Amino acid sequence: MSAIGHYLEAAGIPTVSISLIRLHTEKIRPPRALWVPFELGRPMGAPNDAPFQTRVLKAALCLLERNDGPLIADFPENAPLSASADGDGWVCPVSFAAPVSDETPDAALRREIASLKPWQALAQERRGRTTFDQSGLSIDAVAAYVSAFAAGESTGQPLEGVAAAEAFKRIADDLQAFYQEAATAQPGHGAGFTDVLEWFWGQTEAGKQLLACRARAVGSDDKRLKFIAERLLVPAVAQARLNL
């Protein structure tokens, strides 16, 4: 939509768009854009919150008064936390076997993933689709990359023809997608988006290692990698909870 905005503006039609991925919007440079720090798929924030969604819409429409574009304005609020889908919370949150005393982080992550594979496969079968596979790597290869990056080891060029920062983002997104799909296939699932986020970032080895990846990437000389780590890796709701 950002690209289409240029054609509409050339025809004399003012445009404004809402951006969920600031990096993409900065590259396309639409005439006017409002960047919102919300999770993907929710450009207006939390569902069923009309007052908040109205503030988002008004902030976007107010940009139509400006003619100094291309411009990107930041929406100043995070989306409010939403309750679980059925209002009763997560009936059966995922739990893992107790870690072995001398277990390495890599082994712990592989153990978690092995226990979640049947659930992620079930989620994919039920939905007929998956959000996993942005990188094209298997989940085991994704885990190996994340563990190596978190440990400060060389990861080489994991995706052929893809810049290191973009490869990092795709692989990290795949790990999160795998866990989220597996979690929502659990029996008794009544979790909302926030429930799954709190579980992933607060209770899993995967979340722990991605936070270690973030700490390393923030100190990188690669400006794009640093931006992705600071702004795109951890959803805004989770960042607030983790005080990042």
Buried (B, 14 or more C-beta within 10 A) or exposed (E): EBEEBBEEBEEEEBBBBBBBEBBEBBEBBBBBBBBBBBBEEBBBBBEEBEEBBEBBEEBBEEBEEEEEBBBBBEBEBBBEBBEBBEEEEBEEBBEEEEEEEEBEBBBBBBBBBEBBEEBBBBBBEEEEEBBBBBBEBEBEBBBBBBBBBBBEEEBEEBBEEBEBBBBBBBBBBBBBBBBBBBBBBBEEBBBBBBBBBBBBBEBBBBBBBBBBBBEBBBEBEBEBBBBBBBBBBBBBBBBBBBEB
